[in-house]
Amino acid sequence: MERLHNLHLPYPVRWRITPSQVISSIFCSILLCSSAVALELTIHLNEKKNLPLDGTIVELVGHDLVSAPQNDHVINQINKDFDPPISIVPKGSTILLLNEDSFKHHIYSLSEGNQFDIPLFSRPSQKEVLVNNHGIVKMGCNIHDWMISYIYVNESDLVKEVSKSPVTFSGLSAGEYQVRVWNPRFRNTKRIIRYDLTLVDGQPHELTLDLTLRKSVQKKTKPTTSAYP
């Protein structure tokens, strides 16, 4: 009896592909496709007078880049100032307000969509405020009117506070995006620069945005002595 490998078949041999081989092939294809569509966006920020970019916030918004609310952000009142003066907080988050001063503050926001009023707020009590809308929250004190804190309420999980240019976002997929840029030294602090763009596979993606900043954040000067606490 002849061995099988000596047989000459009149038709071509078809190799059997097992289910595990099919799954492995599909998985490899997915990995290759994923790596092929990973894009990078470079944003150049051009301050017209070459002023420092400190405090600039850059957010990249896309249909699948949604930030989750957080409830661990704290803003303190200490030495008649807010700490920190600038915060990035996701939409829908709760902010905990503390007062470490030995006297009362009257904290408020008139910002559209994120308004609140907390009169005569003293230590050791704590207050919570909800920021439920994207945009800029300008928080002040009705007693100490030089006290200002800005809260940037973001929608996307791709958001950065930067002090230099360029700004890079990596690992992106092709599609529609919006770049948002804000700085507390804008003449109009409510204004957010917005730029819509489309990322396409196989193309470089660079963007230049012009900024006009003040030398410092506009607010009243904190007095060295005060007639009131």
N, C-alpha and C positions, 0 to 999 in steps of 0.2 A: 504494500500500500504506500503510495507516494505521500510524502510530507506535504502539508498545506502550502508551505512557502515555495514549493516547486510547481504548483499549479499555475497554468496560464489561463486567466479568465477572459472571456470574449467581450467583457464590458468593463468600464472603469470602476475602480473601487471607490465607494463613497464612505467617508469617515463619519462615524456617528458622533454628534455633538451632544454632550450631556447638559442638563439644565444648569448645573453649577458653572460650566464654561460660558453659557449664555449670560448668566448674571454677572460673572467676572468681566466679560467683555463690555456689558452695558455700564458697569461701574467705572471702568477705565475711561470709557467715552465721556461720561459725565465729568470726570476729573479733568480731562483734556479740554472740554468745552468751558468749564469753569475758569481754568487758568487763562483761556484765550480771551475771555471777556472782562478780566480784571483790569480796570482802567485807572488812570491817575489824572487828577486835576490840579494844576498849579495856578495859584492866584497871586498876582503881583499887586501890591498896594503902593500907590504913588502919592505921597503927601507932597503937595505942590510947593511948600516952603521948606521941605526936608525936616520937618519937626518930628520928634520921636513918636512912634506908633503905640506907645504904652497904653494899655487899657482897651485896645481894639478887639472887638469880638467878631468872629467870622463863623457863620452857620451855613451848612449846605443842606438844603431841604429837598427831599425826593419822596416819591409815593410810598416807599417801604422803609423810610428812615425816621421812625416815630420814637420819640423819647418816652420813657416811663416816668410817671410822677415819683417824687421823692419826698420824704417827710423828715429828713435829718438835717436840713439846712438851718443854720442859726445866724441871726444878725443881732449883735450886741450893741448896747449904748453904754459907752464908757468915756469918761473925761469930756463929756459934752460933744461926742462925735459918734458916728456909726462905725462899727467894725464887723465885716469889711465894708469899704465904701462902694465896691462894685461886686455884684453877685451874678452868677448864671444859674438859673433855677428852671427845671422843666415845667411846662404847662401842666396845670392840675395839681401842683405840689403845695404842701403846707409849710410855711416858714415859721420858725419859733423865734419870737422876739424876746430878748432879755434886757434888763436894765441893771447894770452894775454900778451906776451912780447912786449917790446917797440922797438924791432929790428926784423930783418927778419930771417926766417928759410927756408930751402930748404928740403922739405919733399919728401921721395921716398920709394918705395918698389920694390925689385927685386924678390919677391916671385912668383914662377911659377903659372900662372893662375890669379894672383891678383896683377899685376904690375901697378904702377902709378908713376908720377913724377910731383911735384908741386914746381917750382923754385921761390925763392925770395918771399916768402909768408909772408905778414906783416899785422899787425893790422890796421883797424878793419875788413878786408876782411875775408870771410868764404869760405871754399872749401869743395866739396863733392866728395867722392870716393865710387865706387861700389865694393863690394867683392862678386864675382859671383861664386866662386869655394870653395869647402870644403878644409880645410887644415890650415896651419900656415902662417900668414902674419907677416913678420918682417919689421917693419917700422922704418926708421932712418932719421937723418938730415945730409945733406951733409956739413953743416957749423960746427955744433956741433956734432962731431962723437961719443960722449958718450951717446947721446940721442937714446934710443931704446924703442919701444913699440911693444908688441906681441898681435896679434889678432887671437883668435881661431875661425875659421869659422865653425859652426856646421850645420849638416844636420837634426838632430833629435831634437824634443822638450824635450827629456829627457837628459839634460846635467847639470852638477853641477861643481862648483869650490869648492874644499874641502881642509881642512887642517888636517884631521885625517881619520883614518880607523877604522871600515869598512864603505863602502858606500852601501846604500840600495836603490833599485828601487822596488816599490810595484805596485799592481794593473795590473800586466802584464798578457797577454794571452799566451798560448802555441804557440811555433813557433821558427823560426830561428832569431838569433840576432847577433850583433857584438858589443863587448865592445871596446871602444877607450879611451886611457889614454895618457895624455901629461902633461909635466911640462917644464917651461922655463929654468930649471936647468939641463935638459938632456944635455949630451955632444954634441949630434946632435940635435939642437933645431927644425930641420925640421921633426924629427922622431915622429910618433904617434904609440904607442903600440896598436896592434889590436888583438882581440881574438874572434873567432867565436864559438858560442855555440847554443845548442837547449834546449829550456825549454819544459818540459814534465809535463802533469797533474799528480798530486799525488806524485811528487818527490821533495826532497829538492834541492835547487839550490844555491851553494856557489862556489866561484872562488877566487883563490889567484894569484896575479900577482907580480912579483919581479921588483922593480925599483932601478936604480942606479942614484943618483942625485949628482950634485956638491953642495958645501956649499952655493954658491951664484950664481946669474945670471952673466954670463960672458959678460962684456962690459968694455970699457975704463973708467978710473977714471975721474970723473968730476973735472976739475981744480978749485982751490979756487980763483984764479985770471986768467984772460984771456986777451990776447993781442987783441982779437977781440970780438965784442958784442955777 
